[in-house]
Amino acid sequence: LKTITGFFTPIRGQQPAGADLTSRAEQPISGLSSFQSEAVSCMEVASETATTPDRPTATTDSYAADPACWGRIDENVSAYWARKGPVSCQNKEANVKASECHYKHQKRLFSKTHFKRKHLNGESLPREWLLYSPSTGCVFCFACRLFCEGDGQSPFESGYNDWKHATRRFGENENSDRHRKAMFNYINRAAADGFIDSQLKKQLESYCNYWSEVLRRVVAVVKFLSERGLAFRGSSEIFSRADNGNYMGILELISEFDPFLKSHIQMYGNARVGTPSYLSSKTCEEFIKIMGDRLLSEIIAEVKVAKYFSISIDSTPDITHINQLTFIIRYALPEGVIEERFLKFLPVASHTGKALCDAVLTVLHEMDINICNCRGQCYDNAANMSGVYNGLQAHIKDINPLAEWVPCAAHTFNLVGINSMKVVTAGLQPNENHRIETLKTLSDTRWAAHAQATKALCRNYGNIQESLMNIAENSTQNLTTQNDARSLHKKMNKLVTAFLCTMWNHVLQRFQGTSVALQAVDLDLCNAVDLVRSLQEYIVGLRDEFDVFEAQAKAMSPTVSAMYKQDTQRQRKRKTHVGESATPEAHLSGREKFSSGVFLVVMDRLLAELDRRFKLYNDLNVSFGFLNNISTLSAEHLCEKAADLQRRYHTDLENEFCEEIIQFKDFICHDEPSSARERLMPIRKRKLQTIFPNVDVALRLYLTLPAETHSPLFTNASGERSFSKLKLVKNRLRSTMVHQKLHHLTLMSIERDLLHKVDFTDVIKDFAAKKSRRHHF
């Protein structure tokens, strides 16, 4: 074993360390517990002799779980793994492809069955000493690698990979004296009384516990600020100053009610350079990274357990005009709950479909998520996203044909209205098309704003006309304002303007109601398709309501003209050319021309756009809709639908799916009818996935698709909400924030519910142990 000088650095000519520590440890500190008193005494010695500044050094993953990466074994490495134990570095679930060895007629790989030793009586005993290295494909002996003494070296210290004779060599190693002595050394080191310097080890443990208490408060402050998107640092980093920022300010606030933190700040808060306090901005930045990475690893672990997932991509420029690509992922938790998580913001320079596809694949590769398990994509209808040949969804489907693309429903509704609105201007008089006036400019992406504007205009049509006339006759207004008001008043007196206002009010109110209903948390795909179909039937019925709209338009205001403009103008006669017949031309009245050239065209365009843009939802409903009505469908119909779905997803569903779903129908026949979402949770809760594995997979596939509207992914709302957090975190005063910090802060802000569930206790303990300094005695 290493001597005491291997852990502490002695300084000649000074008082022995033990006497000084003992005398200081016996002094009580008012307001602190006995544990805190002893820890603070250690800190007093540390403050006098520390020479290392408070800077980010080793992180919590300094000693990798791969035994081949440990390098030279020193006291620190041995002590660390003596505390951790071999289980955390056995790598039982690692990929063993790197262990492949070629022999004369065959190739062999490391078998995970070697992690257990079978006794002659049939019992299996775990080989806790056996470690697998994913990087080299070799195995190591935990005890021999860390605690072996004497000359010579076992092959299990440098790495063993002869799988042909592995079973025999494992037994030889277990029965060797060298291995047994190493195991005894490990057992003694693992026990607190086994160290030569056990008392100093206890002193160091108390020292680490003190830092753990400090860091526990630091983690709480980082949680509080990050989940609210607030700034951390101020103009100064000095306690008791008003401009020291939110981070130090909250620590001061906590210290008013926390004697431990108050004492710590008084002693080390504004200490000289080189005295560690773990309250500095560098420690805060390091914990932001550690907590962000830990939160991301929790999400990735959930995705891997769920297997199937869907993605949603959108982009927006930040305050520094850098295009940030937001990455949302949707999956089913083991208990059957559908979850939707934000992964990261990714800066992109190009918005082509190929560049976006490369960015998506890069993110998934970095997180070790297999794109082949993707079953859905949800983007807007932009050409670079929805393009059939070069769009993002096309490139993803070239890699994984089962990744169904479902356009954002809200964006689709918006495009339906915009494309229908274009035919209105096309149907007006040629000399009026370029002189259309508006009371207010509306955003093309704010669908609700259009519905609210037309509703307000219809309800206050006469009052708006009166207000415009008062402005036009007000001599105190400038001439431009008076002329604009007079022009708008003149246009509002036209029957066409009042008619279009009434017509669009009816259409937009129904569109708005349907759009809100599509975002309901308890809406499934079948009901969503039925809502869109009912909207189409409503538009069909409006085609026969021309007289109703005309009567309402005339009743909106007494000043609205009762005739169309064409009826008040002289009919133009076209000159008859040589060879033409003398048959008189057919002249349409203003009413007939407006009905055929504008009104019916708008209605037909609405129907065509709804049918074209929602065809994908109908196709998905044909494939998956029966899962919402399992208990009500006949056995023949259910088996037919199940067979079609099995052929479509033949790599996910087995041929026994039809028989399973028939039995599942009989199993739930006495339950109340419920949707697919309500069926999955009882299956997982009652552990029925072993009986109905294919039904479980089918429900997970369906609920993972972005078209299952119990989640906002159906309307891409999660991506829009992440943009709000982006603008909150990276604002005008924090525009120089580096991207890594932006990623961690936005992740903790958006996924604050998961942030509160994650336990950072082990992170704090590892951080405190790794950050323990060498002090001179």
Sequence and secondary structure as in RCSB ss.txt:
>XXXX:A:sequence
LKTITGFFTPIRGQQPAGADLTSRAEQPISGLSSFQSEAVSCMEVASETATTPDRPTATTDSYAADPACWGRIDE
NVSAYWARKGPVSCQNKEANVKASECHYKHQKRLFSKTHFKRKHLNGESLPREWLLYSPSTGCVFCFACRLFCEG
DGQSPFESGYNDWKHATRRFGENENSDRHRKAMFNYINRAAADGFIDSQLKKQLESYCNYWSEVLRRVVAVVKFL
SERGLAFRGSSEIFSRADNGNYMGILELISEFDPFLKSHIQMYGNARVGTPSYLSSKTCEEFIKIMGDRLLSEII
AEVKVAKYFSISIDSTPDITHINQLTFIIRYALPEGVIEERFLKFLPVASHTGKALCDAVLTVLHEMDINICNCR
GQCYDNAANMSGVYNGLQAHIKDINPLAEWVPCAAHTFNLVGINSMKVVTAGLQPNENHRIETLKTLSDTRWAAH
AQATKALCRNYGNIQESLMNIAENSTQNLTTQNDARSLHKKMNKLVTAFLCTMWNHVLQRFQGTSVALQAVDLDL
CNAVDLVRSLQEYIVGLRDEFDVFEAQAKAMSPTVSAMYKQDTQRQRKRKTHVGESATPEAHLSGREKFSSGVFL
VVMDRLLAELDRRFKLYNDLNVSFGFLNNISTLSAEHLCEKAADLQRRYHTDLENEFCEEIIQFKDFICHDEPSS
ARERLMPIRKRKLQTIFPNVDVALRLYLTLPAETHSPLFTNASGERSFSKLKLVKNRLRSTMVHQKLHHLTLMSI
ERDLLHKVDFTDVIKDFAAKKSRRHHF
>XXXX:A:secstr
   GGGTSB  TTS  HHHHHHHHHTS  TTS HHHHHHHHHHHHHHHH  S S     TTSS S GGG  S  H
HHHHHHHHH SGGGS TTS  GGG EE SS EE   GGGGEEE TTS EEE TTEEE TTT  EEEHHHHHH  S
SS  HHHH B  GGGHHHHHHHHHHSHHHHHHHHHHHHHHSGGGSTTHHHHHHHHHHHHHHHHHHHHHHHHHHHH
HHTT     S   TT TTSHHHHHHHHHHHTT HHHHHHHHHHTT  TT   S SHHHHHHHHHHHHHHHHHHHH
HHHHHH  EEEEEEEEE TTS EEEEEEEEEE TTS EEEEEEEEEE S  SHHHHHHHHHHHHHHTT  GGGEE
EEE  S HHHH TTTSHHHHHHHH TT EE   HHHHHHHHHHHHHHHHHHTS TTTGGG   SS   TT HHHH
HHHHHHHHHTHHHHHHHHHHHHT TTS HHHHHHHHHHHHHHTSHHHHHHHHHHHHHHHHHHHHHHHHT TT  H
HHHHHHHHHHHHHHHHHTT HHHHHHHHHHS TTS SS GGGGS        TT          HHHHHIIIIIH
HHHHHHHHHHHHHTHHHHHHHHHHGGGGSTTTS HHHHHHHHHHHHHHTTTTS TTHHHHHHHHHHHTTTS    
HHHHHHHHHHTT TTTSHHHHHHHHHHHHSTTSTTSGGGGTHHHHHHHHHHHHHS GGGTT  HHHHHHHHHHHH
THHHHHHS  HHHHHHHHHHT    B 
